[in-house]
Amino acid sequence: MDGLYLLMNICFFGYIAFITLVYGVQSSVSESYYRLPRNMQWLFTVATWGYAIPAMIIGLDLTGNGLVFLSGAGICFVGASPAFHKLGMERTVHMVGAIVGIGAMLAFMAVVGYWYMSVSFVILSLVVVAVKYLRENITWWVEIAAYLVLTVLYHIMLKNQLINLF
């Protein structure tokens, strides 16, 4: 599990660090797809899948709760349909995937007994709305908050699993 946890963090935070250093903070994580040169746009899909698939595996292994699969599947659909500026099916799949991904994640955290992590996400999101500097890129920061909250939750759950072994 530790290897998957490391992989999901390298994929997502490595991608975010690269985008931020090269192109700056974007209006959303998905917007970063359009900043990449055409021959590098595949990195967006690798980052989303590299985060979501290990997250699904870890969550299912630790809890057996299917909401984490739904959440990861939503994010995988985001990665599979990155060109959301287009009208039609690709935009619909992208937007529904993002909403399902974050919504199912919040429900997952609450259902498995970590409701305070869902509350933490809401509080972080409200901070983003309240802080003028962050408001310019509100979707970016809310998405970062969602990833951070899930990453912290998994850190807590993996640590608890290790403690329970002894």
Secondary structure, DSSP 8 states (H G I E B T S, - for coil): -HHHHHHHHHHHHHHHHHHHHHH---SSTTTHHHHS-GGGTHHHHHHHHHHHHHHHHHHHHHH--THHHHHHHHHHHHHHS--TTSSSHHHHHHHHHHHHHHHHHHHHHHHTT-HHHHHHHHHHHHHHHHSHHHHTTHHHHHHHHHHHHHHHHHHHHHHHHHHHH-
